[in-house]
């Protein structure tokens, strides 16, 4: 099909219907954050709206950038100065609009960070779990057959060379909880549910001792590395829904 363009409103409405952010209390606004164009022919998805990603999307010729971590966060200054000013100026100069979805993209049952990380590991029977602001932002799943803890560590290491893995729980591993990003404290819910392994993005100083003393396996992939899965899945879903558009996931890596 020949590539063409669509109204920006068509895409923002589709995203709203897919991710359903309206009832969610979040740490910043979800949805359209910068409106810099009327029509869209190229879309980039990514993790964080930092200047590197914005410039990469601009160089790709994107009219719309869809991210997990947007420009605005509760408690952060909204003045258009410094780094925020440079990001917004670059978007406006490139006539590139920006949309951000935080918690709605973490826990989405189809294009969410948690479920797509879980699927990548081979987990099945996924169920929503781990509520933040009355929204399930993670999931629980199982390996079809129990997997040795060392093998699970190898699979996780293939996803992130910055893996922190504390294999102090059951071996082999059957049940797994996943909450991407900065959720080391949600290991308590995994413990209460009797899960064999808990996976997140960030570890806390206390995570190793918690894993050892509570006899649970704990893994942290890095905040950024754990949250590539949702934006990548969203790009694939958008390309299927709008074959007339060019859609690409761009990963600007972050060691944290």
Residue frames as qw, qx, qy, qz and C-alpha x, y, z in Angstrom:
[[0.000, 0.889, 0.459, 0.000, 0.00, 0.00, 0.00],
 [0.369, 0.572, -0.043, 0.732, 1.31, 3.44, -0.88],
 [0.378, -0.367, -0.490, 0.694, 2.34, 5.49, 2.14],
 [0.042, -0.710, -0.312, -0.630, 0.24, 8.56, 2.87],
 [0.085, 0.156, -0.529, 0.830, -0.66, 10.69, 5.86],
 [0.355, -0.592, -0.718, -0.091, -3.48, 10.82, 8.40],
 [0.233, -0.800, 0.018, -0.553, -4.85, 13.52, 10.69],
 [0.152, 0.338, -0.723, 0.583, -3.04, 13.71, 14.01],
 [0.583, -0.186, 0.315, -0.726, -6.45, 13.48, 15.70],
 [0.887, 0.092, -0.348, -0.291, -7.04, 10.05, 14.14],
 [0.635, 0.230, -0.652, 0.344, -3.92, 8.68, 15.81],
 [0.064, -0.271, 0.581, -0.765, -4.39, 10.34, 19.18],
 [0.740, -0.125, 0.071, -0.657, -7.98, 9.07, 19.32],
 [0.868, 0.128, -0.475, -0.071, -6.82, 5.54, 18.48],
 [0.396, 0.276, -0.675, 0.558, -4.17, 5.70, 21.20],
 [0.371, -0.250, 0.398, -0.801, -6.71, 6.95, 23.74],
 [0.862, -0.043, -0.109, -0.493, -9.11, 4.13, 22.88],
 [0.784, 0.208, -0.567, 0.142, -6.35, 1.53, 23.06],
 [0.425, 0.180, -0.617, 0.637, -4.63, 2.66, 26.26],
 [0.461, -0.696, -0.490, -0.252, -7.64, 4.16, 28.11],
 [0.429, 0.127, -0.446, 0.775, -5.76, 6.68, 30.30],
 [0.242, -0.609, -0.151, -0.740, -8.70, 8.85, 31.41],
 [0.712, -0.630, -0.193, -0.243, -9.57, 7.19, 34.76],
 [0.844, -0.066, -0.287, 0.449, -5.94, 6.72, 35.79],
 [0.291, -0.945, 0.147, 0.036, -4.17, 8.80, 38.41],
 [0.859, 0.273, -0.076, 0.427, -0.56, 8.96, 37.21],
 [0.566, -0.505, -0.036, 0.651, 2.71, 10.75, 37.97],
 [0.051, -0.361, 0.289, 0.885, 2.26, 13.07, 35.00],
 [0.617, 0.441, 0.091, -0.646, -0.13, 13.74, 32.11],
 [0.513, 0.066, 0.810, 0.277, -0.96, 10.99, 29.63],
 [0.493, 0.736, 0.464, -0.017, -1.81, 11.70, 26.02],
 [0.504, 0.675, 0.127, 0.524, -0.89, 14.55, 23.68],
 [0.528, -0.631, -0.146, 0.549, 1.81, 16.74, 25.27],
 [0.101, -0.504, 0.294, 0.806, 3.10, 18.72, 22.30],
 [0.595, 0.620, 0.511, -0.025, 0.92, 19.48, 19.25],
 [0.199, -0.600, 0.366, 0.683, 3.24, 20.57, 16.46],
 [0.064, 0.103, -0.747, -0.654, 1.57, 19.21, 13.31],
 [0.655, 0.142, 0.139, -0.729, -1.85, 18.50, 11.85],
 [0.921, 0.263, -0.151, -0.243, -1.07, 15.40, 9.81],
 [0.521, -0.539, 0.661, 0.034, 1.16, 12.37, 10.30],
 [0.814, 0.429, -0.335, -0.201, 2.93, 10.08, 7.84],
 [0.622, 0.276, -0.648, 0.342, 5.84, 8.83, 9.97],
 [0.667, -0.673, 0.038, -0.316, 5.68, 7.71, 13.61],
 [0.443, 0.363, -0.720, 0.392, 8.46, 6.83, 16.03],
 [0.749, -0.616, -0.137, -0.203, 7.94, 5.09, 19.37],
 [0.482, 0.406, -0.579, 0.517, 10.52, 5.02, 22.14],
 [0.547, -0.393, -0.642, 0.366, 11.05, 4.84, 25.87],
 [0.326, -0.678, -0.288, 0.593, 11.93, 8.36, 27.02],
 [0.347, 0.876, 0.238, 0.235, 11.43, 11.80, 25.47],
 [0.490, -0.632, 0.154, 0.580, 15.01, 12.93, 25.98],
 [0.248, 0.791, -0.242, -0.504, 16.80, 15.09, 23.43],
 [0.166, -0.338, 0.856, 0.353, 18.66, 12.15, 21.90],
 [0.353, 0.362, 0.863, 0.023, 15.43, 10.32, 21.06],
 [0.314, 0.814, 0.272, -0.407, 13.73, 13.50, 19.83],
 [0.098, 0.711, -0.485, -0.500, 16.65, 14.20, 17.51],
 [0.241, -0.102, 0.930, 0.258, 16.71, 10.59, 16.27],
 [0.371, 0.582, 0.708, -0.151, 12.98, 10.79, 15.52],
 [0.227, 0.841, -0.038, -0.489, 13.51, 14.13, 13.76],
 [0.043, -0.525, 0.716, 0.458, 16.28, 12.64, 11.63],
 [0.305, 0.190, 0.927, 0.105, 13.94, 9.78, 10.71],
 [0.155, -0.165, -0.426, -0.876, 11.45, 12.38, 9.53],
 [0.157, -0.453, -0.859, 0.180, 8.80, 11.58, 12.14],
 [0.211, -0.517, -0.214, -0.801, 5.72, 13.72, 12.49],
 [0.717, -0.552, -0.012, -0.427, 4.70, 11.99, 15.73],
 [0.315, 0.339, -0.800, 0.381, 6.77, 10.64, 18.61],
 [0.778, -0.454, -0.188, -0.390, 5.04, 8.28, 21.06],
 [0.302, 0.425, -0.719, 0.459, 6.91, 7.57, 24.30],
 [0.628, -0.429, -0.637, 0.124, 6.53, 5.87, 27.65],
 [0.422, -0.543, -0.281, 0.669, 8.26, 8.62, 29.63],
 [0.269, 0.839, 0.343, 0.326, 6.93, 11.99, 28.49],
 [0.324, 0.542, -0.144, 0.762, 8.07, 15.55, 29.13],
 [0.322, -0.563, 0.167, -0.743, 6.11, 16.43, 32.27],
 [0.575, -0.179, -0.764, 0.233, 6.20, 14.89, 35.75],
 [0.467, -0.816, -0.283, -0.190, 4.45, 15.84, 38.96],
 [0.622, -0.707, 0.026, 0.337, 6.71, 18.08, 41.02],
 [0.601, -0.002, 0.311, 0.736, 9.09, 18.90, 38.16],
 [0.066, 0.558, 0.022, -0.827, 9.23, 22.47, 36.80],
 [0.562, 0.585, 0.578, 0.082, 7.02, 23.15, 33.77],
 [0.080, 0.867, -0.147, -0.470, 8.89, 26.26, 32.69],
 [0.845, 0.494, 0.132, 0.158, 10.08, 25.95, 29.10],
 [0.003, -0.894, 0.447, -0.039, 13.75, 26.52, 29.93],
 [0.385, -0.511, 0.769, 0.007, 16.92, 24.45, 30.08],
 [0.167, -0.083, 0.951, 0.247, 16.63, 20.82, 28.93],
 [0.354, 0.548, 0.723, -0.226, 12.83, 20.96, 28.73],
 [0.276, 0.796, -0.018, -0.539, 13.02, 24.09, 26.58],
 [0.029, 0.485, -0.738, -0.469, 15.50, 22.45, 24.20],
 [0.267, 0.168, 0.947, 0.065, 13.32, 19.37, 23.86],
 [0.348, 0.704, 0.531, -0.319, 10.18, 21.36, 23.13],
 [0.175, 0.763, -0.265, -0.563, 12.00, 23.73, 20.75],
 [0.099, -0.283, 0.870, 0.392, 13.38, 20.75, 18.80],
 [0.308, 0.407, 0.857, -0.065, 9.91, 19.22, 18.54],
 [0.294, 0.802, 0.279, -0.438, 8.34, 22.48, 17.35],
 [0.067, 0.667, -0.495, -0.552, 11.12, 23.21, 14.86],
 [0.088, -0.118, 0.938, 0.313, 10.71, 19.69, 13.40],
 [0.612, -0.019, -0.166, -0.773, 6.91, 20.03, 13.37],
 [0.494, -0.003, -0.869, 0.025, 6.78, 16.81, 15.38],
 [0.627, -0.524, 0.007, -0.576, 4.02, 16.18, 17.91],
 [0.223, 0.264, -0.870, 0.351, 4.65, 14.17, 21.07],
 [0.774, -0.378, -0.196, -0.468, 2.38, 11.76, 22.94],
 [0.143, 0.370, -0.831, 0.390, 3.28, 10.05, 26.22],
 [0.817, -0.351, -0.227, -0.397, 1.68, 7.18, 28.14],
 [0.045, -0.539, 0.746, -0.387, 3.16, 6.05, 31.46],
 [0.443, -0.092, 0.804, -0.385, 1.18, 3.64, 33.67],
 [0.790, 0.373, 0.161, -0.459, -1.32, 2.82, 30.89],
 [0.650, 0.560, -0.503, -0.109, 1.56, 1.42, 28.82],
 [0.124, -0.446, 0.838, -0.289, 3.13, -0.44, 31.75],
 [0.434, 0.015, 0.821, -0.371, 0.14, -2.62, 32.46],
 [0.646, 0.343, -0.184, -0.657, -1.66, -2.88, 29.12],
 [0.810, -0.076, 0.567, -0.128, -2.65, -6.52, 28.45],
 [0.825, 0.509, 0.215, 0.121, -1.59, -6.42, 24.78],
 [0.543, 0.681, -0.132, 0.474, 1.11, -3.79, 24.24],
 [0.487, -0.858, 0.109, -0.125, 2.25, -3.29, 27.83],
 [0.142, 0.711, -0.664, 0.184, 5.81, -3.39, 29.10],
 [0.518, -0.346, 0.717, -0.313, 5.16, -6.17, 31.61],
 [0.875, 0.220, 0.372, -0.219, 3.27, -8.61, 29.41],
 [0.710, 0.669, -0.218, 0.002, 5.70, -8.25, 26.52],
 [0.021, -0.642, 0.733, -0.225, 8.71, -8.78, 28.75],
 [0.678, -0.146, 0.647, -0.316, 6.94, -11.84, 30.16],
 [0.869, 0.444, 0.133, -0.172, 6.17, -13.18, 26.68],
 [0.417, 0.753, -0.507, 0.054, 9.78, -12.65, 25.61],
 [0.230, -0.477, 0.803, -0.272, 10.85, -14.89, 28.49],
 [0.387, 0.001, -0.883, -0.265, 8.36, -17.55, 27.43],
 [0.190, 0.121, 0.732, -0.643, 5.83, -17.10, 30.23],
 [0.271, -0.312, -0.726, -0.549, 2.23, -18.18, 29.67],
 [0.391, -0.631, -0.670, 0.019, -1.15, -17.84, 31.40],
 [0.243, 0.149, -0.203, 0.937, -0.50, -14.15, 32.04],
 [0.262, -0.763, -0.590, -0.027, -2.76, -12.36, 34.50],
 [0.073, 0.748, -0.091, 0.654, -2.78, -8.66, 35.52],
 [0.705, -0.509, -0.383, 0.311, -1.32, -7.94, 38.96],
 [0.500, -0.213, -0.152, 0.825, 0.53, -5.39, 41.12],
 [0.067, 0.864, 0.449, 0.217, -1.77, -2.38, 41.40],
 [0.309, -0.166, -0.114, 0.929, -0.55, 1.22, 41.39],
 [0.266, 0.186, 0.029, -0.945, -3.25, 3.89, 41.72],
 [0.680, 0.253, 0.520, -0.451, -5.90, 1.15, 41.33],
 [0.710, 0.584, -0.275, -0.282, -4.40, 0.05, 38.00],
 [0.912, -0.167, 0.316, 0.202, -2.65, -3.29, 37.45],
 [0.219, 0.878, -0.370, -0.213, 0.77, -2.27, 36.11],
 [0.064, -0.474, 0.872, 0.102, 2.36, -5.74, 36.04],
 [0.846, 0.070, -0.321, -0.420, 1.51, -9.35, 35.49],
 [0.557, -0.373, 0.730, -0.132, 1.97, -12.86, 36.83],
 [0.782, 0.382, -0.361, -0.334, 2.76, -15.83, 34.62],
 [0.806, -0.322, 0.497, -0.002, 4.26, -19.31, 34.57],
 [0.107, 0.470, -0.786, -0.388, 6.78, -21.22, 32.52],
 [0.822, 0.077, -0.331, -0.458, 5.08, -24.06, 30.63],
 [0.901, -0.130, -0.358, 0.208, 7.61, -26.35, 32.29],
 [0.522, -0.822, 0.072, 0.218, 9.78, -25.48, 35.31],
 [0.600, 0.691, -0.205, 0.348, 13.10, -23.85, 34.32],
 [0.741, -0.246, -0.278, 0.560, 16.35, -24.07, 36.27],
 [0.202, -0.920, -0.123, 0.314, 17.27, -20.84, 38.03],
 [0.427, -0.430, 0.438, 0.665, 20.61, -20.68, 36.20],
 [0.321, 0.352, 0.688, 0.548, 18.84, -20.98, 32.83],
 [0.009, -0.902, -0.432, -0.008, 16.42, -18.21, 33.79],
 [0.343, -0.775, 0.134, 0.513, 19.43, -16.07, 34.67],
 [0.425, -0.078, 0.600, 0.673, 20.93, -16.80, 31.26],
 [0.194, 0.651, 0.638, 0.363, 17.71, -15.76, 29.50],
 [0.168, -0.939, -0.233, 0.188, 17.50, -12.56, 31.53],
 [0.447, -0.562, 0.318, 0.620, 21.15, -11.80, 30.83],
 [0.402, 0.256, 0.635, 0.608, 20.42, -12.04, 27.11],
 [0.036, 0.853, 0.475, 0.216, 17.89, -9.22, 27.57],
 [0.132, -0.966, 0.107, -0.194, 20.20, -6.97, 29.59],
 [0.716, 0.261, -0.423, 0.490, 23.94, -6.94, 30.13],
 [0.050, -0.458, 0.404, -0.790, 23.26, -4.85, 33.25],
 [0.739, -0.378, -0.475, -0.293, 21.24, -7.57, 34.94],
 [0.172, -0.406, 0.702, -0.559, 21.23, -7.83, 38.72],
 [0.786, -0.123, -0.504, -0.336, 20.11, -11.35, 39.60],
 [0.256, -0.418, 0.709, -0.507, 19.75, -12.69, 43.12],
 [0.701, -0.027, -0.619, -0.352, 18.85, -16.41, 42.76],
 [0.068, -0.253, 0.774, -0.576, 17.97, -17.12, 46.36],
 [0.687, 0.021, 0.241, -0.685, 14.55, -18.67, 45.81],
 [0.859, 0.093, 0.477, -0.160, 13.06, -21.90, 44.51],
 [0.212, 0.555, -0.687, -0.418, 14.94, -23.88, 41.87],
 [0.254, 0.279, 0.507, 0.775, 13.57, -24.72, 39.35],
 [0.160, 0.258, 0.188, -0.934, 11.39, -21.67, 38.75],
 [0.162, 0.477, 0.845, 0.181, 7.71, -21.95, 37.85],
 [0.004, -0.880, -0.475, -0.021, 5.79, -18.78, 38.82],
 [0.445, 0.040, 0.051, 0.893, 6.97, -15.27, 37.96],
 [0.023, 0.888, 0.387, -0.249, 5.80, -11.73, 38.71],
 [0.491, 0.228, 0.236, 0.807, 6.80, -8.80, 36.48],
 [0.002, 0.949, 0.260, -0.176, 6.61, -5.04, 37.10],
 [0.649, 0.407, 0.056, 0.641, 8.90, -3.02, 34.84],
 [0.039, 0.814, -0.041, 0.578, 10.68, 0.20, 35.76],
 [0.096, 0.422, -0.592, 0.679, 11.28, 1.36, 39.30],
 [0.752, -0.370, -0.121, -0.531, 9.32, -1.14, 41.37],
 [0.381, 0.274, -0.835, 0.288, 11.68, -3.02, 43.70],
 [0.312, -0.141, 0.617, -0.709, 9.24, -2.73, 46.62],
 [0.788, 0.081, -0.129, -0.596, 6.57, -4.68, 44.76],
 [0.425, 0.240, -0.868, 0.084, 8.62, -7.77, 45.57],
 [0.280, -0.077, 0.707, -0.645, 6.56, -7.84, 48.79],
 [0.754, 0.216, 0.090, -0.615, 3.43, -8.69, 46.81],
 [0.670, 0.368, -0.625, -0.157, 5.34, -11.38, 44.92],
 [0.113, 0.231, -0.869, 0.423, 6.45, -12.86, 48.26],
 [0.498, 0.048, 0.500, -0.707, 2.91, -12.73, 49.66],
 [0.807, 0.311, -0.107, -0.491, 1.65, -14.58, 46.59],
 [0.808, -0.250, 0.528, 0.070, 4.31, -17.26, 46.91],
 [0.698, 0.702, -0.127, -0.063, 5.93, -16.56, 43.54],
 [0.899, -0.114, 0.097, 0.411, 9.29, -18.11, 42.67],
 [0.501, 0.052, 0.187, 0.843, 10.73, -15.10, 40.83],
 [0.090, 0.902, 0.300, -0.297, 10.13, -11.35, 40.74],
 [0.549, 0.208, 0.306, 0.749, 11.40, -9.26, 37.81],
 [0.032, 0.934, 0.251, -0.252, 11.57, -5.48, 37.69],
 [0.517, 0.777, -0.075, 0.352, 13.75, -2.72, 36.31],
 [0.068, 0.712, -0.454, 0.532, 15.49, -1.29, 39.35],
 [0.699, -0.267, -0.600, 0.283, 16.86, -2.95, 42.45],
 [0.338, -0.886, 0.079, -0.308, 16.90, -1.28, 45.85],
 [0.072, 0.618, -0.705, 0.339, 19.80, -1.43, 48.27],
 [0.570, -0.227, 0.634, -0.470, 17.72, -3.89, 50.26],
 [0.820, 0.265, -0.211, -0.462, 16.78, -6.17, 47.36],
 [0.519, 0.353, -0.774, 0.084, 19.58, -8.69, 47.70],
 [0.082, -0.146, 0.805, -0.568, 18.94, -9.23, 51.40],
 [0.668, 0.124, 0.230, -0.697, 15.19, -9.42, 50.84],
 [0.766, 0.310, -0.472, -0.309, 15.67, -12.10, 48.19],
 [0.385, 0.280, -0.834, 0.277, 17.99, -14.13, 50.41],
 [0.156, -0.067, 0.722, -0.671, 15.99, -13.82, 53.61],
 [0.661, 0.220, 0.252, -0.671, 12.57, -14.30, 52.02],
 [0.477, -0.058, 0.849, 0.220, 13.82, -17.07, 49.70],
 [0.589, 0.718, 0.325, -0.177, 12.66, -15.54, 46.43],
 [0.597, 0.114, 0.372, 0.702, 14.55, -15.09, 43.18],
 [0.069, 0.887, 0.178, -0.420, 14.89, -11.39, 42.28],
 [0.592, 0.188, 0.398, 0.675, 15.96, -9.84, 38.97],
 [0.094, 0.865, 0.115, -0.478, 16.46, -6.23, 37.89],
 [0.720, 0.417, 0.366, 0.418, 17.16, -5.56, 34.20],
 [0.227, -0.112, 0.099, 0.962, 17.67, -1.80, 34.48],
 [0.316, 0.553, 0.426, -0.643, 14.79, 0.67, 34.32],
 [0.381, 0.557, -0.339, -0.656, 15.21, 1.53, 30.66],
 [0.161, 0.234, -0.914, -0.290, 15.97, -1.99, 29.48],
 [0.164, 0.275, 0.909, -0.266, 12.86, -3.35, 31.18],
 [0.327, 0.657, 0.417, -0.536, 10.64, -0.78, 29.45],
 [0.073, 0.353, -0.603, -0.712, 11.62, -1.18, 25.81],
 [0.161, 0.179, 0.960, 0.141, 9.07, -3.94, 25.35],
 [0.250, 0.678, 0.577, -0.381, 5.91, -1.82, 25.44],
 [0.213, 0.735, -0.169, -0.621, 6.98, 0.89, 22.97],
 [0.016, -0.290, 0.840, 0.458, 8.28, -1.77, 20.59],
 [0.186, 0.361, 0.914, -0.010, 5.01, -3.72, 20.77],
 [0.236, 0.736, 0.343, -0.533, 3.06, -0.48, 20.33],
 [0.112, 0.558, -0.493, -0.658, 5.00, 0.29, 17.14],
 [0.049, 0.014, 0.950, 0.307, 4.09, -3.12, 15.74],
 [0.181, 0.567, 0.760, -0.261, 0.43, -2.63, 16.69],
 [0.191, 0.733, 0.046, -0.651, 0.31, 0.84, 15.09],
 [0.052, 0.380, -0.707, -0.595, 1.92, -0.44, 11.89],
 [0.095, 0.253, 0.954, 0.127, -0.76, -3.14, 11.66],
 [0.148, 0.692, 0.585, -0.397, -3.59, -0.70, 12.38],
 [0.262, 0.886, -0.012, -0.382, -2.30, 1.97, 9.98],
 [0.794, 0.055, 0.421, 0.436, -0.46, 0.30, 7.09],
 [0.411, 0.829, 0.182, 0.331, -0.49, 3.60, 5.21],
 [0.236, -0.934, 0.252, -0.086, 1.98, 5.01, 7.78],
 [0.661, 0.367, -0.542, 0.367, 5.68, 4.34, 8.35],
 [0.640, -0.713, 0.102, -0.267, 6.18, 3.34, 12.00],
 [0.675, 0.334, -0.545, 0.369, 9.48, 2.57, 13.72],
 [0.703, -0.702, -0.073, 0.090, 10.63, 1.83, 17.26],
 [0.456, 0.655, -0.374, 0.472, 13.90, 3.62, 18.06],
 [0.779, -0.551, -0.224, 0.199, 15.86, 2.61, 21.15],
 [0.199, 0.765, -0.366, 0.491, 18.18, 5.22, 22.66],
 [0.762, -0.205, -0.570, 0.231, 19.90, 3.10, 25.27],
 [0.283, -0.759, 0.272, -0.519, 20.30, 4.17, 28.88],
 [0.458, 0.208, -0.815, 0.287, 22.48, 2.18, 31.31],
 [0.248, -0.143, 0.591, -0.754, 20.23, 3.04, 34.26]]
